[in-house]
């Protein structure tokens, strides 16, 4: 028997760096695809639809060495649809069908990109793609000690929280909006829960760790910086010391998306962890009577938008169907936000086009220009799918540090920092009008603020205009906002 006979597709090629050895598959709605427990093999499906023949599909994935097939979501679409959202009017977004999403595992020496391409040709398969690794949407450089951190600055030397004034957050505060009564669920790397500006801000009964599967989040280690920085900009306490967060009266839920693939300089994260985290937040939402903002602070290994993965995209849509407003970092790949990761990263390449979901957030610098990193190919992703932009300047943005000996830093940004600020702004908007739906929040962002013209990045966040427009909808009319 020749090597080609053993491996008909010639797929014994080491997987591309930045991708897992897994393929996510979404079956067509109505195909009735599910794992077949009657077979001895680890990767076998059956279909309730007579029109769908799966013998060839099962043979194909077995021939390529599939070692495991797992269903990603426990909840059925019926359970999602039946869940009550007691805090607002009926949601006008249908819950997606989560039953047909699976992940197939293959040996490390197989070319999962080629296998995924072959899977797309089978009847009943809606989507198949190799799963990229993920990471957090910026990396915190070494801490920079700073003085006089409050907004406004106590002297004229430097306003460390310049973004407060730039985005008219202080004007929104003057209108009485601080995020009170609203929740921000931050899906992130980890959190320094003992930070002086954050220790009383987290609801640890609503904490969750995707690694442990419970509320026991990490207390130490190298992965606390990013989540601590995001939580600081979104919701640090207004206590007349340190710094202040945009929504300093919102409740913070620390959702730790644990890195299971440590790799310097960035911890890499199994992409399934993001879907798990979102679904846990949905479980929390089912028992709540408050509005929840979900902030997804991740990007792919190639600095792309994480909603290119079907499991994450469908989980986001499920959260929206539960009444959440979900904001997602655009990613820092300096390319079109609707381009998926490609299989020859980091060489120049163009991935498949997809439709991002959620409030997609781009980043600007202190000059209101698109954020551009120091490394080649690093900068905010852009495109028409970007709903709103906010400051994310890693050379100028102040926030909290996980290092309690030096608890603040002025070097955190990218689309992570921008998304933190937008999440805080959404909390102010939902306080102004708790009946706002996700679509209304997007429409408000697309009609307020100043357009970013050098690249398609939507409009620069203006909190004052956003909460005023939110107020206008509180008179009982929640119809879509008319376009200009």
SVG drawing of the C-alpha trace seen along z (x, -y; Angstrom):
<svg xmlns="http://www.w3.org/2000/svg" viewBox="-45 -74 53 76">
<polyline fill="none" stroke="black" stroke-width="0.4" points="0.0,0.0 1.4,-3.4 1.4,-6.5 -1.3,-8.0 -3.4,-4.9 -3.2,-5.5 -4.1,-9.1 -6.2,-9.7 -6.2,-13.5 -2.5,-13.8 -3.2,-15.8 -0.3,-14.7 1.1,-18.2 1.8,-19.9 -0.9,-22.3 -0.4,-26.0 1.0,-28.0 -1.8,-29.9 -4.5,-27.2 -5.6,-24.3 -6.0,-20.7 -9.7,-21.1 -12.4,-21.9 -15.7,-23.5 -18.7,-22.2 -22.2,-23.7 -24.8,-21.5 -27.8,-22.9 -30.9,-23.6 -33.4,-20.8 -30.8,-18.2 -31.2,-16.7 -27.5,-15.9 -26.4,-14.5 -23.8,-12.1 -24.6,-8.5 -24.2,-6.6 -24.9,-3.3 -21.5,-3.1 -18.1,-2.2 -16.2,-4.9 -15.5,-8.3 -16.7,-10.4 -20.0,-9.2 -23.1,-11.2 -26.7,-10.2 -29.4,-12.3 -33.2,-12.4 -33.6,-13.8 -34.1,-11.2 -32.8,-13.5 -29.3,-13.7 -27.0,-10.8 -24.2,-10.7 -22.3,-7.5 -19.8,-9.4 -19.4,-12.1 -18.7,-9.6 -16.2,-7.7 -14.4,-11.0 -13.8,-12.1 -12.7,-8.6 -10.3,-8.3 -8.7,-11.6 -8.2,-10.4 -11.0,-12.1 -10.4,-11.1 -13.3,-12.9 -16.5,-14.8 -18.0,-17.1 -21.2,-19.0 -20.4,-22.6 -23.6,-23.8 -25.6,-21.9 -28.7,-24.0 -31.1,-23.3 -32.6,-26.1 -36.0,-25.5 -34.5,-26.0 -32.9,-29.3 -36.1,-30.5 -38.2,-29.7 -35.9,-31.6 -37.6,-34.6 -36.1,-38.1 -38.0,-39.8 -36.3,-43.1 -37.4,-44.5 -40.0,-44.2 -40.0,-41.3 -36.7,-40.9 -37.1,-41.1 -34.1,-38.8 -34.7,-35.1 -32.4,-32.7 -30.2,-30.8 -30.2,-27.1 -27.3,-25.8 -27.9,-22.1 -25.9,-21.7 -22.5,-23.0 -19.7,-20.4 -15.9,-20.4 -14.0,-17.6 -10.5,-16.7 -7.7,-15.5 -4.1,-14.4 -1.5,-17.1 0.1,-16.0 -3.1,-16.6 -3.8,-19.6 -7.1,-20.7 -7.5,-23.5 -7.6,-20.9 -10.0,-18.7 -12.3,-21.6 -12.4,-22.5 -13.4,-18.9 -16.1,-18.9 -17.8,-21.9 -18.7,-19.9 -20.9,-17.4 -24.7,-17.8 -26.0,-19.1 -22.8,-21.0 -23.4,-24.7 -19.9,-25.7 -16.6,-24.0 -13.3,-25.8 -10.1,-25.1 -10.3,-26.7 -7.7,-29.4 -6.2,-29.9 -7.3,-33.1 -5.7,-35.6 -6.6,-38.9 -7.1,-42.0 -4.0,-43.8 -1.0,-43.0 -0.1,-45.2 3.5,-46.5 5.5,-47.0 3.9,-49.2 4.7,-52.9 4.3,-54.6 2.2,-57.7 1.1,-60.5 -2.1,-62.5 -4.3,-60.0 -7.8,-61.3 -9.9,-62.9 -9.6,-65.8 -5.9,-66.1 -5.0,-67.9 -2.3,-69.9 -1.6,-71.1 1.2,-68.7 -0.9,-65.9 -4.4,-64.7 -3.9,-60.9 -7.6,-60.2 -7.8,-62.4 -10.3,-60.0 -12.9,-61.0 -13.1,-64.5 -12.5,-63.4 -15.6,-61.1 -17.7,-63.5 -18.0,-61.0 -17.9,-63.8 -20.9,-65.5 -22.8,-62.2 -22.0,-62.1 -23.4,-65.6 -26.7,-64.3 -26.8,-61.8 -25.6,-58.6 -22.9,-56.4 -24.1,-52.9 -26.1,-52.4 -28.3,-49.3 -26.5,-47.9 -24.1,-45.0 -20.9,-44.8 -19.8,-41.2 -16.1,-41.3 -14.9,-38.2 -11.2,-38.5 -7.9,-37.0 -8.1,-37.4 -8.7,-40.1 -6.8,-41.6 -9.7,-41.6 -7.7,-43.2 -6.9,-46.3 -7.9,-49.4 -10.1,-50.8 -11.7,-47.4 -12.0,-45.3 -15.5,-46.5 -16.6,-46.7 -16.8,-43.0 -19.7,-40.7 -17.8,-37.6 -21.0,-35.6 -21.2,-36.2 -17.6,-35.2 -16.8,-32.3 -13.6,-30.6 -13.8,-28.6 -10.9,-26.4 -12.3,-25.3 -15.9,-25.6 -16.9,-27.4 -16.6,-30.9 -13.0,-30.3 -11.1,-32.9 -7.3,-33.2 -5.8,-35.2 -2.3,-35.4 -0.2,-34.7 0.8,-36.4 -2.7,-36.5 -4.3,-39.1 -3.1,-42.2 -5.4,-42.4 -8.7,-41.9 -7.7,-44.3 -6.9,-47.0 -10.2,-46.6 -12.2,-46.6 -10.4,-49.7 -11.4,-51.7 -14.9,-50.3 -15.8,-50.6 -13.1,-51.7 -14.5,-53.2 -15.2,-56.9 -13.5,-57.2 -11.4,-60.3 -8.2,-58.4 -6.5,-56.5 -8.6,-56.6 -12.3,-56.5 -14.1,-54.2 -16.6,-55.3 -19.5,-53.3 -18.2,-53.5 -21.6,-52.5 -22.2,-49.5 -21.7,-46.1 -18.8,-44.1 -18.9,-40.4 -15.4,-38.9 -15.6,-36.1 -12.1,-34.5 -11.5,-33.0 -8.6,-30.9 -5.6,-30.5 -5.0,-26.8 -2.1,-27.2 0.6,-29.3 2.9,-30.9 5.1,-34.0 4.5,-36.8 0.7,-36.3 -1.3,-33.6 -3.2,-31.7 -6.7,-30.6 -8.7,-27.6 -11.4,-29.2 -14.1,-27.0 -13.5,-28.8 -15.2,-32.0 -18.4,-30.2 -18.4,-28.5 -18.0,-31.9 -20.8,-33.5 -23.2,-30.7 -22.4,-31.0 -23.3,-34.7 -26.5,-33.7 -27.3,-31.4 -26.7,-34.3 -28.9,-36.6 -31.8,-34.2 -32.0,-34.9 -31.4,-38.7 -33.8,-41.6 -31.1,-44.0 -29.6,-44.9 -26.3,-43.3 -23.5,-44.5 -21.2,-41.7 -17.7,-42.8 -15.7,-40.2 -12.1,-41.2 -10.5,-38.6 -9.1,-38.3 -7.7,-35.5 -4.1,-34.5 -3.9,-36.5 -5.4,-39.5 -8.8,-39.0 -12.3,-39.4 -13.4,-36.4 -16.9,-36.2 -15.4,-34.6 -15.9,-31.4 -19.4,-30.1 -19.6,-28.9 -18.7,-32.4 -21.0,-34.1 -24.0,-32.0 -23.3,-32.4 -23.2,-36.2 -26.6,-36.0 -28.0,-33.9 -26.9,-36.5 -28.6,-39.2 -31.7,-37.1 -31.6,-37.1 -31.6,-40.9 -27.8,-41.5 -26.0,-44.2 -22.7,-42.6 -19.6,-44.6 -16.7,-42.8 -13.2,-44.1 -12.6,-44.5 -9.1,-43.0 -5.7,-44.5 -4.7,-43.0 -4.8,-46.2 -7.1,-44.7 -10.7,-44.5 -12.6,-43.3 -14.7,-40.9 -11.7,-38.9 -11.1,-35.6 -7.7,-34.3 -5.9,-32.7 -3.7,-29.6 -0.3,-31.2 -0.2,-33.8 1.9,-35.9 2.6,-36.3 0.3,-38.7 -3.0,-36.8 -6.7,-37.3 -9.0,-35.1 -12.6,-34.2 -15.2,-36.9 -17.7,-36.6 -20.3,-38.9 -19.2,-40.1 -21.9,-40.2 -22.2,-42.4 -21.2,-46.0 -17.9,-45.8 -15.4,-48.3 -12.4,-49.9 -9.7,-51.9 -8.3,-55.4 -5.2,-57.2 -4.8,-60.4 -5.0,-62.3 -8.3,-60.6 -6.6,-58.7 -6.9,-54.9 -4.8,-53.1 -1.5,-51.9 0.9,-49.7 4.6,-49.7 4.9,-46.2 4.3,-45.4 0.7,-44.5 -0.6,-45.7 -3.4,-48.3 -7.1,-48.5 -9.1,-46.4 -11.5,-48.5 -14.5,-48.3 -18.2,-49.1 -18.9,-46.4 -17.2,-48.6 -20.0,-50.2 -18.1,-52.7 -14.6,-53.6 -13.1,-54.7 -9.7,-55.7 -7.3,-52.8 -3.8,-54.4 -1.3,-52.2 1.1,-55.1 -1.3,-57.4 -4.3,-55.5 -4.4,-55.2 -5.8,-52.2 -5.4,-49.8 -2.5,-47.4 -2.5,-44.0 0.7,-44.9 -0.4,-46.2 3.0,-47.7 2.5,-49.9 -1.3,-49.7 -1.7,-52.0 -0.3,-52.2 -0.6,-54.7 0.2,-52.2 -2.8,-50.1 -4.9,-50.4 -5.7,-48.8 -9.2,-47.5 -9.2,-46.1 -9.1,-49.5 -11.6,-50.8 -14.0,-48.1 -13.7,-48.7 -14.7,-52.3 -17.6,-51.4 -18.9,-48.8 -18.9,-51.6 -20.7,-53.9 -23.4,-51.3 -24.0,-50.9 -24.7,-54.7 -27.1,-54.4 -29.0,-51.5 -29.3,-53.4 -30.8,-56.3 -33.2,-53.9 -33.4,-50.3 -35.7,-49.4 -33.1,-49.9 -32.5,-46.8 -29.2,-45.8 -30.2,-47.2 -31.1,-50.6 -27.7,-50.8 -26.0,-50.1 -28.2,-52.7 -27.4,-55.3 -23.7,-54.7 -24.0,-55.0 -25.8,-58.4 -23.8,-60.1 -20.2,-61.2 -17.7,-62.4 -17.0,-60.2 -13.5,-58.8 -12.7,-59.5 -9.1,-58.3 -10.4,-54.6 -13.9,-53.2 -14.1,-53.0 -17.7,-54.3 -17.9,-57.3 -15.8,-58.3 -17.7,-57.6 -19.6,-60.6 -21.2,-59.5 -23.2,-62.7 -24.9,-62.5 -25.4,-58.8 -27.2,-59.0 -29.3,-62.0 -30.5,-60.0 -31.2,-57.1 -33.3,-59.4 -35.4,-60.4 -36.5,-56.8 -37.8,-56.5 -41.1,-58.1 -42.6,-54.8 -41.4,-54.6 -38.8,-52.1 -39.1,-51.9 -35.9,-51.8 -34.2,-55.2 -34.6,-56.7 -31.5,-57.0 -30.1,-60.4"/>
</svg>
